[in-house]
Amino acid sequence: MSNNIPFINAERLWNRLMQMAEIGATAAGGCNRQALTDEDAAGRELFMSWCRDAGCEVRLDAIGNIFARRAGRKTTAAPVMTGSHLDTQPTGGKFDGIYGVLAGLEVLDTLNDFNIETDHPVEVVVWTNEEGSRFDTAMMGSAVWSGAMTKEQAYQLHDLDGATVEAELQRIGQCGLDTPRQPVHAAFELHIEQGPILESENLDIGVVTGVQHMCRYRINIRGQETHAGPSPMSQRRDPMMAVARILSELYQLADQHAPGARVTIGYIRAEPGSPNTVPGEVVFTADLRHPDAQHYAAMLAACEDSVSSACTAFKLEGEATRIWEAPGVSFDANCIAAVRNAVCNRNYPAMEMISGAGHDACNIAAVAPISMIFVPCEDGLSHNEAENIRPDHAAAGANILLDAIMECALA
Ligand SMILES: [Zn+2]
């Protein structure tokens, strides 16, 4: 590297983060800018205006993904791509997704400030409906772009009021042209960690090498409703007895496959839900994750075994249904190397890690070389109005993104 190493403008980046956070701001200091709402539209318009000010060509595709391109010397070369999402959870924070998008824009502005011409174009992308809170498919825009989902499937998704993705895209004027996917030279997604590891290790940067395997089960156990008083315990067919055993076995699984394993029981419902009636049915979810394919497969098999053997033992019927599964992802070795080089050159304390959450990068990885960069977030909190990051960490991540993009875009 030359003596004249470019640095991103930390104040400009932070100011834009705070300006974006005013759109859909909540009383508790968070953001409610759910996909394809008026607030999302306003955030998108603000972003596009900044991109045009930076001299970018801005284009929307048919699912509302925004592509802001800074031209390269080789006009026909595939772009180096970066980006994330601007939509939030209903009680979301200021940084999840937004940071990656605005840091990408900050890289473009920095290239402009330092008059750096790249060979490849550099593109900042906003992926539509990453959160999946209003329309129940997370990472929707990147799924359509990468071919994991058809545009028609996405168009039909609707919110609780029956408004479809297609109608809402039209209503807010964010539906662009149905263009074929262009090749990508390299891609990076910069994101807040959404977990506590970097902060607890006192590190500035996570060099993300992949995403863990994830599976969500819906488990239904059926028995017989009966009175809580007269029926002896031995004669009941009580699904909750099975649930008690299954839950304890699932948490044991987490111990057996530690430290990588994650087991979350986030939803449980007993029917009819009366204190003095033995439930006739219990429904609950189990979200199982592991970075290692073998451990992961063993966890799924054990979960399914646990459900069927508990049903047999308590004379019940039931099944564990996989309602959502995302296979793990290994990111591109060259992209990871570019991030690693940037960390070395800038001397930021860093570690290599696996992402615990899904990101648009998982979809992109199926069709383009990509890796991710994490920065710490306060107390590991995310999907929370109190979500926060330190301005110096925001700057560090953007500088790493700048270097990684330059390494790929100059060659
Ligand atoms: Zn996100």
Residues whose N, C-alpha, C, O or C-beta is under 5 A from the ligand:
A	BS01	ZN	D96 G97
